[in-house]
Amino acid sequence: MPEIAICFFDLSQLFKLFPKTDRKLNHKIQQYELEIQENMAENRCKLFNL
């Protein structure tokens, strides 16, 4: 599953490269990254606790 995480985090890094400073967008990106990390951790727990 690291490939999926790398894909999502690379996408977030791409958005950070845009010169426009948008606090709402940055906050949404941070929320999205946190949600993805939590989901990935939950999926790993489910996968290895079968």
KAVEN-V838833 format. One record per residue. N is the residue number from 1. RES is the residue in three letters. PSI is psi in whole degrees, 0 to 359 (999 if undefined). D_FIRST is the distance of its C-alpha to the first C-alpha in Angstrom with 2 decimals. Layout:
N:RES:PSI:D_FIRST ; N:RES:PSI:D_FIRST
This chain:
1:MET:354:0.00 ; 2:PRO:331:3.81 ; 3:GLU:321:5.34 ; 4:ILE:315:5.51 ; 5:ALA:317:6.74 ; 6:ILE:319:8.88 ; 7:CYS:312:10.22 ; 8:PHE:319:11.34 ; 9:PHE:328:12.76 ; 10:ASP:323:14.44 ; 11:LEU:318:15.95 ; 12:SER:324:17.32 ; 13:GLN:324:18.75 ; 14:LEU:317:20.45 ; 15:PHE:328:22.13 ; 16:LYS:343:23.38 ; 17:LEU:342:25.19 ; 18:PHE:135:27.58 ; 19:PRO:341:30.92 ; 20:LYS:128:31.70 ; 21:THR:111:31.56 ; 22:ASP:106:30.67 ; 23:ARG:324:30.19 ; 24:LYS:317:29.11 ; 25:LEU:315:26.37 ; 26:ASN:320:25.23 ; 27:HIS:318:25.27 ; 28:LYS:320:23.28 ; 29:ILE:316:20.63 ; 30:GLN:318:20.53 ; 31:GLN:318:20.33 ; 32:TYR:315:17.50 ; 33:GLU:317:15.47 ; 34:LEU:317:16.39 ; 35:GLU:317:15.58 ; 36:ILE:316:12.02 ; 37:GLN:318:11.58 ; 38:GLU:318:13.40 ; 39:ASN:318:11.53 ; 40:MET:320:8.10 ; 41:ALA:318:10.34 ; 42:GLU:319:12.08 ; 43:ASN:321:9.34 ; 44:ARG:318:8.51 ; 45:CYS:315:12.31 ; 46:LYS:319:12.83 ; 47:LEU:317:10.64 ; 48:PHE:355:12.45 ; 49:ASN:26:15.74 ; 50:LEU:999:16.60
